[in-house]
Structures are given as C-alpha cells and as structure tokens.
Amino acid sequence: MSTTVAESLITKIISSFSAEIESTHHLPLDVQYRWSIDMFDALGGRLENTVQFTFYGGLLTGEMDEDTLKVVVCHELGHVLGGYPEVPDYPYPKNSVEGQADYFATAKCLKRVFANDDNQALMQRVELPRSITTPCGQVYHDSERDIALCQRSLWAAVRAFQFMYRDPGLSFDVPDATVAHETSTSYPAPQCRLDSLKAGALCPISDLIGFSFSDPSAGACRAQVAEEALGARPRCWFKE
C-alpha cells in the first residue's frame, strides 16, 4: 500500500468522526505519519492540547490491505471516542482502555466506514467461516445488507489481528473463557481482544448513538438484555 493511499484512507475515516471528536474533547486534531519507521504500530489518544494520532511504516507492508488498515484506524479512534471505561491514573482524561477501543472499532467505526459499500457483493467473493456467518445472520436476520456489513467487519478484524500477532490460528471459533473479576485497563489477551471485535459487530445499536465517558451503558449492548447479549462486551476483560 502506498503512503498516498494510506493517508487518504486515514484522513477519510478520522474526518467522518470529526464532529464527535470536537464535541467530546474540544481540542484540535494532530495526525502524524512516521512512514520511515518500519514498525507495525499506531497510536491514538487525547494529550494536553490535542487529540493525536500517529501511524508507522509497518502498516504499509504487503500483508496489510485497506480493510485491515481500517480496523487499525478505527481502533485508534476508539481510544478517544470509546467512552467508559477510561485509562485510570493517566495525565489526561477521556482516553478509553484497549478493550473498549476494540469494541468501538466494530460497534461504531467500521459500521460507518463500510456503510455505503456493496458489502454483499464483496462478501460473495470470500469463503467465510461459520464463526462469522452464523452470528451475523442470527443478529441481523432481517437485513441482508446488515448481515454483509457485519461479515465484512469481522473478516477484516480477524485478518488484521492474525497479522498483528503473527498468529494465523487466531479465529472466532473458540472464545476466551476467562471471567475478569474487575474490568481490565491493560491489553487483554489476543483472543479476548478478538472477542471484543466480534461483540462490537454483533451489537445492533446504531453507530450514531455514541459511547459515553460518564454512562457505561450508553451506546453499548448489555449481557443482561437477551436480544443484545451477543453484542455485549466480553467478560474476559469487562465486568458490568
């Protein structure tokens, strides 16, 4: 992927959430590109006087395509728009924890990013596992359009994480069975993170209903609500 394509893609995604960033943080945006540094990494967060995003050269490798890069960008946006829970004891407020940033990536961001594409045609070209097709069909059974959007989000997410962790065996087949005694504010295990991405895609609440730093339930699906259970944040990192 060229730097031109990557920067255009990143600009388009971040711009689509500019109104939410402004209303949440009231700070200017600062997007930096460190393409000369061959490191698979990206950073996003609220600093003292800016909301800053930084992207590194490892994101341009041949193993990354546009959809997997979109997952990375959406995750970084999740650090500033993911709402509760936020990183504790951090110098600056309103920075969402890693698990919540993952959840935001599919629950809000990719839904908006993929919304106007012909996702049905795109997914017809891919042999998807049942761990993607079955839950997407279960939640969005009334809309072929929403089923395809869900499928594309999960297909992009699993490929991005397989590359990120250098683990082609990562999948949605067997979820993390861990039950956290308290909400994790650090990096969850890779499978737990993948489970958060799956949950976000399966939460049918509109991307226009954002998350909140003051209300843990705003914009999110809940495990106690039967029709929302598949889209609830997984217990491997989140405690209601």
PLY file of the C-alpha trace (Angstrom):
ply
format ascii 1.0
element vertex 240
property float x
property float y
property float z
element edge 239
property int vertex1
property int vertex2
end_header
0.00 0.00 0.00
1.37 3.42 -0.90
1.65 6.28 1.56
-0.78 8.27 -0.61
-3.48 5.59 -0.40
-2.92 5.07 3.33
-3.06 8.77 4.18
-6.19 9.27 2.09
-7.89 6.35 3.82
-6.88 7.53 7.30
-7.97 11.11 6.62
-11.37 9.97 5.37
-12.05 7.79 8.42
-10.94 10.33 11.00
-12.85 13.10 9.22
-16.05 11.07 9.39
-15.80 11.25 13.20
-14.55 14.84 13.43
-17.83 16.15 14.83
-17.78 13.58 17.65
-14.13 14.31 18.40
-14.85 18.03 18.62
-17.92 17.63 20.83
-16.14 15.16 23.14
-12.74 16.81 23.52
-12.92 20.40 22.17
-9.32 20.09 21.02
-7.60 20.28 17.62
-6.58 17.16 15.73
-2.95 16.30 15.08
-2.36 13.39 12.69
1.28 12.35 12.20
2.79 9.86 9.77
6.08 8.13 10.56
6.29 6.02 7.43
10.09 5.85 7.55
9.90 3.85 10.80
9.32 0.23 9.83
7.22 -0.68 12.84
3.73 -2.16 12.88
2.15 0.34 15.22
-0.31 3.18 15.52
-1.18 5.43 18.44
-4.25 7.45 19.28
-5.25 9.48 22.32
-6.02 12.75 23.98
-2.96 14.69 25.07
-2.74 18.02 26.85
-3.69 20.29 23.97
-4.52 17.94 21.09
-6.17 14.74 20.04
-3.25 12.99 18.38
-2.90 10.03 16.03
0.40 8.58 14.80
0.85 5.89 12.14
4.04 3.96 11.37
5.58 2.37 8.28
4.86 -1.25 9.19
1.22 -0.60 8.34
2.20 -0.31 4.66
3.51 -3.85 4.26
2.14 -6.14 1.57
0.29 -8.23 4.14
-1.94 -5.28 5.07
-4.77 -4.27 2.78
-7.18 -1.37 3.00
-9.76 -3.18 5.11
-7.24 -4.35 7.71
-5.78 -0.84 7.91
-9.30 0.45 8.53
-9.51 -1.83 11.57
-6.31 -0.30 12.95
-7.50 3.27 12.37
-10.88 2.51 13.93
-9.20 1.04 17.00
-7.13 4.19 17.47
-10.25 6.33 17.12
-11.74 4.14 19.84
-9.20 5.47 22.32
-10.70 8.95 22.03
-14.37 8.11 21.34
-14.81 4.75 23.05
-16.09 6.23 26.27
-16.15 4.26 29.54
-14.01 2.65 30.80
-11.14 5.08 30.52
-7.48 4.60 31.41
-7.05 5.35 35.14
-4.28 7.48 36.60
-3.42 8.89 33.20
-2.35 12.55 32.99
-5.14 13.35 30.55
-8.83 12.41 30.83
-11.07 10.68 28.31
-8.73 8.03 26.93
-10.56 4.72 26.57
-8.90 1.43 27.55
-7.73 -1.09 24.95
-10.72 -3.41 25.21
-13.14 -0.55 24.72
-11.16 0.76 21.74
-11.52 -2.68 20.15
-15.26 -2.69 20.85
-15.66 0.78 19.34
-13.80 -0.27 16.19
-16.58 -2.64 15.10
-19.57 -1.37 17.10
-19.35 2.18 15.72
-16.46 2.87 13.38
-16.45 0.12 10.76
-20.24 0.27 10.53
-19.89 3.85 9.33
-16.79 3.25 7.21
-18.33 0.30 5.30
-21.92 1.59 5.23
-22.06 2.83 1.62
-20.10 -0.02 0.01
-21.61 -3.01 -1.78
-20.72 -5.35 1.06
-22.96 -8.13 -0.23
-21.03 -8.32 -3.50
-17.71 -8.17 -1.67
-18.59 -10.96 0.75
-19.86 -13.23 -2.00
-16.25 -13.47 -3.19
-14.97 -14.70 0.18
-15.28 -18.15 1.75
-16.20 -17.13 5.28
-16.09 -19.40 8.34
-19.29 -20.25 10.18
-17.99 -18.39 13.21
-18.63 -15.24 11.15
-21.67 -16.15 9.03
-23.78 -17.75 11.78
-23.77 -14.97 14.40
-24.10 -12.20 11.79
-27.13 -13.97 10.35
-28.58 -14.54 13.81
-28.41 -10.89 14.83
-29.20 -9.19 11.51
-31.60 -11.78 10.04
-33.98 -9.07 8.80
-31.40 -7.33 6.62
-29.05 -8.87 4.06
-27.29 -5.51 3.91
-26.54 -5.54 7.64
-25.50 -9.20 7.55
-22.91 -8.42 4.88
-21.65 -5.35 6.76
-21.22 -7.48 9.89
-19.41 -10.17 7.93
-17.02 -7.72 6.33
-16.20 -6.12 9.67
-15.38 -9.47 11.25
-13.42 -10.72 8.25
-11.28 -7.58 8.30
-10.84 -7.78 12.08
-9.64 -11.37 12.21
-7.18 -10.84 9.36
-5.80 -7.68 10.99
-5.24 -9.49 14.28
-3.71 -12.56 12.66
-1.13 -10.26 11.09
-0.68 -8.13 14.20
0.02 -11.12 16.45
1.74 -13.20 13.76
-0.77 -15.95 14.54
-2.76 -17.33 11.58
-4.60 -19.58 14.02
-6.43 -16.70 15.70
-10.14 -17.04 14.93
-13.63 -16.56 16.27
-14.14 -20.31 16.71
-13.40 -20.63 20.43
-13.91 -17.53 22.61
-11.77 -16.68 25.61
-13.40 -18.36 28.63
-11.72 -16.10 31.19
-14.02 -14.19 33.54
-12.46 -10.96 34.78
-13.05 -10.11 38.43
-12.74 -6.45 37.54
-12.58 -4.51 34.29
-9.13 -4.71 32.72
-7.44 -1.42 31.93
-4.47 -3.00 30.14
-4.17 -5.09 26.96
-6.47 -8.13 27.05
-5.20 -11.43 25.63
-5.31 -11.64 21.80
-8.36 -13.94 21.77
-10.16 -11.72 24.26
-9.48 -8.71 22.04
-10.80 -10.58 19.03
-13.93 -11.45 21.04
-14.45 -7.72 21.68
-14.28 -7.01 17.95
-16.84 -9.74 17.32
-19.13 -8.39 20.03
-18.99 -4.88 18.59
-20.01 -6.07 15.13
-22.90 -8.03 16.67
-24.24 -5.10 18.68
-27.14 -3.73 16.59
-27.20 -0.31 18.27
-26.67 2.44 15.69
-23.22 3.95 15.17
-24.95 7.32 15.57
-25.53 6.52 19.26
-22.08 7.05 20.66
-20.37 5.77 23.78
-20.03 7.92 26.87
-17.29 8.55 29.41
-19.92 9.11 32.12
-22.52 6.43 31.32
-21.14 2.87 30.95
-24.27 1.61 29.19
-24.70 4.41 26.63
-24.49 3.11 23.05
-23.47 -0.40 24.16
-25.19 -3.77 24.23
-25.61 -5.42 27.61
-25.28 -9.04 28.68
-28.39 -8.78 30.87
-30.58 -7.95 27.88
-31.34 -11.16 25.97
-31.58 -9.66 22.48
-28.33 -7.75 23.00
-26.27 -10.48 24.67
-24.23 -11.48 21.60
-23.09 -7.87 21.22
-22.17 -7.28 24.87
-18.56 -6.59 25.81
-16.96 -9.95 26.68
-16.42 -10.93 30.30
-12.77 -11.81 29.63
-11.98 -8.12 30.19
-15.20 -6.25 31.05
-17.20 -6.50 34.26
-20.69 -4.98 34.15
0 1
1 2
2 3
3 4
4 5
5 6
6 7
7 8
8 9
9 10
10 11
11 12
12 13
13 14
14 15
15 16
16 17
17 18
18 19
19 20
20 21
21 22
22 23
23 24
24 25
25 26
26 27
27 28
28 29
29 30
30 31
31 32
32 33
33 34
34 35
35 36
36 37
37 38
38 39
39 40
40 41
41 42
42 43
43 44
44 45
45 46
46 47
47 48
48 49
49 50
50 51
51 52
52 53
53 54
54 55
55 56
56 57
57 58
58 59
59 60
60 61
61 62
62 63
63 64
64 65
65 66
66 67
67 68
68 69
69 70
70 71
71 72
72 73
73 74
74 75
75 76
76 77
77 78
78 79
79 80
80 81
81 82
82 83
83 84
84 85
85 86
86 87
87 88
88 89
89 90
90 91
91 92
92 93
93 94
94 95
95 96
96 97
97 98
98 99
99 100
100 101
101 102
102 103
103 104
104 105
105 106
106 107
107 108
108 109
109 110
110 111
111 112
112 113
113 114
114 115
115 116
116 117
117 118
118 119
119 120
120 121
121 122
122 123
123 124
124 125
125 126
126 127
127 128
128 129
129 130
130 131
131 132
132 133
133 134
134 135
135 136
136 137
137 138
138 139
139 140
140 141
141 142
142 143
143 144
144 145
145 146
146 147
147 148
148 149
149 150
150 151
151 152
152 153
153 154
154 155
155 156
156 157
157 158
158 159
159 160
160 161
161 162
162 163
163 164
164 165
165 166
166 167
167 168
168 169
169 170
170 171
171 172
172 173
173 174
174 175
175 176
176 177
177 178
178 179
179 180
180 181
181 182
182 183
183 184
184 185
185 186
186 187
187 188
188 189
189 190
190 191
191 192
192 193
193 194
194 195
195 196
196 197
197 198
198 199
199 200
200 201
201 202
202 203
203 204
204 205
205 206
206 207
207 208
208 209
209 210
210 211
211 212
212 213
213 214
214 215
215 216
216 217
217 218
218 219
219 220
220 221
221 222
222 223
223 224
224 225
225 226
226 227
227 228
228 229
229 230
230 231
231 232
232 233
233 234
234 235
235 236
236 237
237 238
238 239
